[in-house]
Amino acid sequence: MSSDPSTPLDAKNYPQYLSLAYRVIQSLSGKPSQDQRMPDCQELAGKLFFHAASIYWLRQGTKAPLPGSGVEASFFDLTSTSVLVRACLDTYLTLFDVFFNHSSDDEFEFKHAMWRLAGEAVREHVVPSEPSLMDSYLLAQQEIKHLRARLQATTAFQSLTPKQQRKALAGIRHADWTATAMAAGFGQKMIRELRAFYSSHVHADGLSAGQVVGSDSATTQIEHIEMDMATTMIILSKFICLYADHFPGALAECDRSSDIFHRAQVLAGAAALIP
């Protein structure tokens, strides 16, 4: 990675992207929304920020206490940063797809209810053994019923085949990630390679294990982490520009940090130019 901090992808710039993303999110904090679905967007935005912030601190190095060994392990955890990059990418794409990638309110309603149901449905058959948790379980069942009713009330749901409808009501959310990423402004080849590479780390494929073995020095470990930071800066840039395009308060916050906002715009635009 370049050592020139004037280069948008230099790791030295990472805190600036992180800070602007935080301030963009906070620009909406506490402000009422006319659409009751939009506060959920802020929850995903916060999730993206938390993942990105954790990558920064992993770059500072990890120390693992080893009681009884007389030593303390110290290393740069490149495998965890790669897993977090995948989480950042999927969080951003989900945020974009559910809250901004729709052509009608009916489609928005379908996507939002489907996204919520996909999360709640996992609780449907997990009956708690502790009586104290039963109230929470029963509330979850009511919420699942409500979300299914919302889904079924949409034209988008009615246009599905019977098989697709059964899957949707079971909380199985189908997403064409490549199409979503391209709609979000990523090049087709770029997004496929990014998701494949970072999936390897999430699922512990041979590539991820090989990188651990091959990265046997702090210098090599840091190089890998800073590559992950570069990818995350692109994701944060896409998020910053997305919020600036849709929320006046976020745009005003970006205008107060015009230098880093311009860099974010450059990175966000470049992601679309890479095939």
C-alpha positions as CSV (number, residue, x, y, z in Angstrom):
1,M,0.0,0.0,0.0
2,S,1.2,3.5,-0.8
3,S,3.0,5.4,2.0
4,D,1.7,8.7,0.6
5,P,-1.2,9.9,2.8
6,S,-2.4,12.0,-0.1
7,T,-3.4,8.8,-1.8
8,P,-7.0,8.0,-1.0
9,L,-6.3,4.4,-0.1
10,D,-3.4,5.0,2.2
11,A,-3.9,3.4,5.6
12,K,-3.1,6.6,7.4
13,N,-6.4,8.0,6.0
14,Y,-8.5,5.2,7.6
15,P,-9.4,7.2,10.8
16,Q,-10.6,10.0,8.6
17,Y,-13.0,7.8,6.7
18,L,-14.1,6.2,9.9
19,S,-14.7,9.6,11.6
20,L,-16.7,10.9,8.7
21,A,-18.8,7.8,8.5
22,Y,-19.5,8.2,12.3
23,R,-20.5,11.8,11.9
24,V,-22.7,11.1,8.9
25,I,-24.6,8.5,11.0
26,Q,-24.8,10.8,13.9
27,S,-26.3,13.6,11.7
28,L,-29.5,11.6,11.6
29,S,-29.4,10.5,15.3
30,G,-32.5,11.6,17.3
31,K,-34.3,13.0,14.3
32,P,-37.8,11.7,13.7
33,S,-38.5,10.0,10.5
34,Q,-41.9,10.1,8.7
35,D,-41.2,6.5,7.5
36,Q,-41.2,4.0,10.4
37,R,-39.0,1.7,8.5
38,M,-36.0,4.0,8.2
39,P,-34.7,3.8,11.8
40,D,-33.7,0.2,10.9
41,C,-31.4,1.7,8.3
42,Q,-29.5,3.5,11.1
43,E,-29.1,0.2,12.9
44,L,-27.3,-1.3,9.9
45,A,-25.3,1.8,9.5
46,G,-24.1,1.4,13.1
47,K,-23.3,-2.2,12.5
48,L,-21.1,-1.2,9.5
49,F,-19.3,1.4,11.7
50,F,-18.6,-1.1,14.5
51,H,-17.1,-3.6,12.1
52,A,-14.9,-0.9,10.4
53,A,-13.8,0.5,13.8
54,S,-12.8,-3.0,15.0
55,I,-10.6,-3.4,11.9
56,Y,-8.7,-0.3,12.9
57,W,-8.0,-1.6,16.3
58,L,-6.9,-5.0,15.0
59,R,-4.3,-3.1,13.0
60,Q,-2.8,-1.9,16.2
61,G,-1.9,-5.5,17.2
62,T,-3.5,-8.2,19.3
63,K,-2.1,-9.5,22.6
64,A,-3.4,-12.8,23.9
65,P,-2.9,-13.7,27.6
66,L,-1.6,-17.3,28.1
67,P,-2.0,-18.1,31.8
68,G,0.5,-20.6,33.0
69,S,2.8,-20.3,30.0
70,G,4.9,-17.5,31.2
71,V,4.5,-15.7,27.9
72,E,2.1,-13.4,26.1
73,A,1.3,-13.9,22.5
74,S,1.5,-10.8,20.3
75,F,0.5,-10.8,16.6
76,F,-1.5,-9.0,13.9
77,D,-4.7,-10.8,13.3
78,L,-5.1,-10.7,9.5
79,T,-7.7,-13.4,9.5
80,S,-10.1,-11.5,11.7
81,T,-9.8,-8.3,9.7
82,S,-10.7,-10.3,6.5
83,V,-13.8,-11.7,8.2
84,L,-14.8,-8.2,9.3
85,V,-14.3,-6.9,5.7
86,R,-16.8,-9.5,4.5
87,A,-19.2,-8.4,7.3
88,C,-18.7,-4.7,6.2
89,L,-19.4,-5.5,2.6
90,D,-22.5,-7.6,3.3
91,T,-23.9,-5.0,5.7
92,Y,-23.5,-2.2,3.2
93,L,-25.0,-4.2,0.4
94,T,-28.0,-5.2,2.6
95,L,-28.4,-1.6,3.8
96,F,-28.4,-0.4,0.1
97,D,-30.7,-3.1,-1.2
98,V,-33.3,-2.9,1.5
99,F,-33.5,0.8,2.1
100,F,-32.5,2.5,-1.2
101,N,-32.7,0.0,-4.1
102,H,-36.4,0.0,-4.9
103,S,-38.6,1.5,-7.5
104,S,-41.8,1.7,-5.5
105,D,-43.0,1.8,-1.9
106,D,-44.5,-1.7,-2.4
107,E,-41.1,-3.0,-3.3
108,F,-39.6,-1.3,-0.3
109,E,-42.3,-2.7,2.0
110,F,-41.6,-6.2,0.6
111,K,-37.8,-6.0,1.0
112,H,-38.1,-4.5,4.5
113,A,-40.6,-7.1,5.8
114,M,-38.6,-9.9,4.1
115,W,-35.3,-8.7,5.7
116,R,-36.9,-8.4,9.1
117,L,-38.6,-11.8,8.8
118,A,-35.4,-13.5,7.8
119,G,-33.9,-12.4,11.1
120,E,-37.0,-13.2,13.3
121,A,-37.8,-16.6,11.7
122,V,-34.8,-18.2,13.3
123,R,-36.6,-17.8,16.7
124,E,-39.8,-19.4,15.6
125,H,-38.8,-23.0,16.6
126,V,-36.4,-22.2,19.4
127,V,-38.7,-22.7,22.4
128,P,-37.0,-21.5,25.6
129,S,-36.6,-24.0,28.4
130,E,-36.4,-21.1,30.9
131,P,-39.9,-19.8,31.9
132,S,-38.5,-16.3,32.3
133,L,-37.8,-16.2,28.5
134,M,-41.3,-17.3,27.5
135,D,-42.7,-13.8,27.3
136,S,-39.9,-12.8,24.8
137,Y,-40.6,-15.9,22.8
138,L,-44.3,-15.2,22.5
139,L,-43.7,-11.6,21.5
140,A,-41.3,-12.9,18.8
141,Q,-44.1,-15.2,17.5
142,Q,-46.4,-12.2,17.3
143,E,-43.8,-10.2,15.4
144,I,-43.3,-13.1,12.9
145,K,-47.0,-13.3,12.3
146,H,-47.1,-9.5,11.7
147,L,-44.2,-9.6,9.3
148,R,-45.8,-12.4,7.3
149,A,-49.0,-10.4,7.0
150,R,-47.0,-7.4,5.8
151,L,-45.3,-9.6,3.2
152,Q,-48.5,-11.1,1.9
153,A,-50.1,-7.7,1.6
154,T,-47.6,-6.6,-1.1
155,T,-47.9,-6.9,-4.8
156,A,-44.3,-8.0,-4.9
157,F,-45.2,-11.1,-2.8
158,Q,-48.3,-11.9,-4.9
159,S,-46.1,-11.9,-8.1
160,L,-44.0,-14.7,-6.7
161,T,-44.5,-18.3,-7.6
162,P,-46.1,-20.5,-5.0
163,K,-42.7,-22.1,-4.2
164,Q,-41.1,-18.7,-3.8
165,Q,-43.9,-17.6,-1.6
166,R,-43.4,-20.6,0.7
167,K,-39.7,-19.8,1.0
168,A,-40.4,-16.1,1.7
169,L,-42.9,-16.9,4.4
170,A,-40.3,-19.3,5.9
171,G,-37.9,-16.4,6.2
172,I,-35.6,-17.5,3.4
173,R,-34.4,-14.3,1.8
174,H,-33.2,-14.6,-1.7
175,A,-30.7,-12.0,-2.8
176,D,-28.7,-11.7,-6.0
177,W,-25.6,-10.1,-4.5
178,T,-23.9,-9.5,-7.8
179,A,-26.9,-7.6,-9.1
180,T,-27.3,-5.7,-5.9
181,A,-23.6,-4.7,-5.8
182,M,-23.7,-3.6,-9.4
183,A,-26.8,-1.5,-8.6
184,A,-24.8,0.0,-5.7
185,G,-22.0,1.0,-8.1
186,F,-19.5,-1.9,-8.0
187,G,-18.0,-3.5,-11.1
188,Q,-19.3,-7.0,-11.7
189,K,-15.8,-8.7,-11.8
190,M,-14.7,-6.7,-8.8
191,I,-17.6,-7.7,-6.5
192,R,-17.5,-11.3,-7.5
193,E,-13.8,-11.5,-6.7
194,L,-14.1,-9.6,-3.5
195,R,-17.0,-11.8,-2.2
196,A,-15.2,-15.0,-3.2
197,F,-11.9,-13.9,-1.6
198,Y,-13.5,-12.8,1.7
199,S,-15.9,-15.8,1.7
200,S,-12.8,-18.0,1.9
201,H,-11.9,-16.4,5.2
202,V,-15.4,-16.6,6.6
203,H,-15.7,-20.2,5.7
204,A,-12.1,-21.2,6.6
205,D,-11.2,-22.4,3.2
206,G,-7.6,-23.4,2.3
207,L,-6.8,-19.9,1.1
208,S,-7.3,-18.4,4.5
209,A,-5.2,-21.1,6.2
210,G,-2.5,-20.7,3.7
211,Q,-2.3,-16.9,4.3
212,V,-1.9,-17.5,8.0
213,V,1.0,-19.9,7.4
214,G,2.5,-17.6,4.7
215,S,2.3,-14.5,6.8
216,D,5.0,-15.4,9.3
217,S,6.3,-11.9,9.9
218,A,4.7,-8.8,11.4
219,T,5.5,-6.9,8.2
220,T,3.6,-9.4,6.0
221,Q,0.7,-9.5,8.5
222,I,0.4,-5.7,8.5
223,E,0.5,-5.7,4.7
224,H,-2.5,-8.0,4.6
225,I,-4.4,-6.0,7.2
226,E,-3.8,-2.7,5.3
227,M,-5.1,-4.4,2.1
228,D,-8.3,-5.1,4.1
229,M,-8.3,-1.5,5.3
230,A,-8.2,-0.3,1.7
231,T,-11.2,-2.5,0.8
232,T,-13.0,-1.1,3.9
233,M,-12.2,2.5,2.9
234,I,-14.0,1.8,-0.4
235,I,-17.0,0.4,1.4
236,L,-17.1,3.3,3.9
237,S,-16.8,5.7,0.9
238,K,-19.8,4.1,-0.8
239,F,-21.8,4.4,2.5
240,I,-20.8,8.1,3.1
241,C,-21.8,9.1,-0.5
242,L,-25.0,7.1,-0.3
243,Y,-26.1,9.0,2.9
244,A,-24.9,12.3,1.5
245,D,-27.1,11.7,-1.6
246,H,-30.2,10.9,0.4
247,F,-30.0,12.9,3.6
248,P,-29.4,16.7,3.8
249,G,-28.0,16.5,7.2
250,A,-25.4,13.9,6.1
251,L,-24.5,16.1,3.1
252,A,-24.0,19.1,5.4
253,E,-21.7,17.0,7.6
254,C,-19.7,15.9,4.5
255,D,-19.4,19.5,3.3
256,R,-17.8,20.4,6.6
257,S,-15.1,17.8,5.8
258,S,-14.7,18.5,2.1
259,D,-11.2,17.1,1.7
260,I,-12.0,13.6,3.0
261,F,-15.5,13.7,1.4
262,H,-13.8,14.4,-2.0
263,R,-11.6,11.4,-1.4
264,A,-14.6,9.3,-0.6
265,Q,-16.3,10.4,-3.8
266,V,-13.2,9.4,-5.7
267,L,-13.1,5.9,-4.2
268,A,-16.9,5.5,-4.6
269,G,-16.6,6.4,-8.2
270,A,-13.6,4.2,-8.8
271,A,-15.4,1.1,-7.5
272,A,-17.8,1.4,-10.5
273,L,-15.0,1.8,-13.0
274,I,-13.1,-1.4,-12.0
275,P,-14.7,-4.1,-14.3
